[in-house]
Amino acid sequence: MAGRPTNRTNTRQRIQDVALGLFVEHGYDKTSMREIAEGLGITKAALYYHFKAKEEILLSISQGLGAPVDELIAWARTRPRTLETKREVLRRYSEVLKDATPLFRIMQENQAALRALGIGQTLNDRVAAVAELMYEHGASVRTQVRLSDALVSVHFGAFSLHALAGDPEEKRLALLESALETLESVSAECR
């Protein structure tokens, strides 16, 4: 049947899920392919059938989590730069970041080891593309900075809120609400 995941796809996803958990718990550098295989209850040979190295696993995780950001960017580039489009960019970006938090933690804690994989540069390029969607061509510096504030709140807040007590979804929505209030105030200033 078309569109139905295969066992290979399911196994690859399981590998990614287990590896991501181990990378977050122990650190990328300190996690071995043997530990990933043990976490899955499979042999290293079975793991190597799907991924030749942990770098491949992390790259596949990054690509999977980055795809929704790429889709958001493509969608927003076809839209006019209205207040409603910017609201929707912030909403969708906040939702995407909810799933990407573990990857960003790994990247933050293992920067030197991951630089060679190019994941950081790809992330920077995606963030720059999302930021470009928020800017107003010809707007004042103050307006540009305020628009950037709204995006930065969503982006960096998604990774800093884990230290605060409370329900993760409630914190994400409060952060999004704050960013949308900033966006609304910029819009009101420009009228």
FENJO-V229699 format. One record per backbone hydrogen bond with DSSP energy under -0.5 kcal/mol. NH is the residue of the N-H (numbers start at 1). CO is the residue of the C=O. If there is no record, write none. Layout:
NH;CO
NH;CO
This chain:
4;1
10;6
11;7
12;8
13;9
14;10
15;11
16;12
17;13
18;14
19;15
20;16
21;17
22;18
23;19
24;20
25;21
26;22
27;22
27;23
31;28
32;30
36;32
37;33
38;34
39;35
40;36
41;37
42;37
47;43
48;44
49;45
50;46
50;47
51;47
56;53
57;53
58;54
59;55
60;56
61;57
62;58
63;59
64;60
65;61
66;62
67;63
68;64
70;66
71;67
72;68
73;69
74;70
75;71
76;72
77;73
78;74
78;75
79;76
82;80
86;82
87;83
88;84
89;85
90;86
91;87
92;88
93;89
94;90
95;91
96;92
97;93
98;94
99;95
99;96
100;96
101;97
103;100
104;100
105;101
106;102
107;103
108;104
109;105
110;106
111;108
114;110
115;111
117;114
118;114
118;115
119;114
122;118
123;119
124;120
125;121
126;122
127;123
128;124
129;125
130;126
131;127
132;128
133;129
133;130
134;130
134;131
135;131
137;135
139;136
144;140
145;141
146;142
147;143
148;144
149;145
150;146
151;147
152;148
153;149
154;150
155;151
156;152
157;152
157;153
158;154
159;156
160;156
161;157
163;160
164;161
171;167
172;168
173;169
174;170
175;171
176;172
177;173
178;174
179;175
180;176
181;177
182;178
183;179
184;180
185;181
186;182
187;183
188;184
189;185
190;186
191;187
191;188
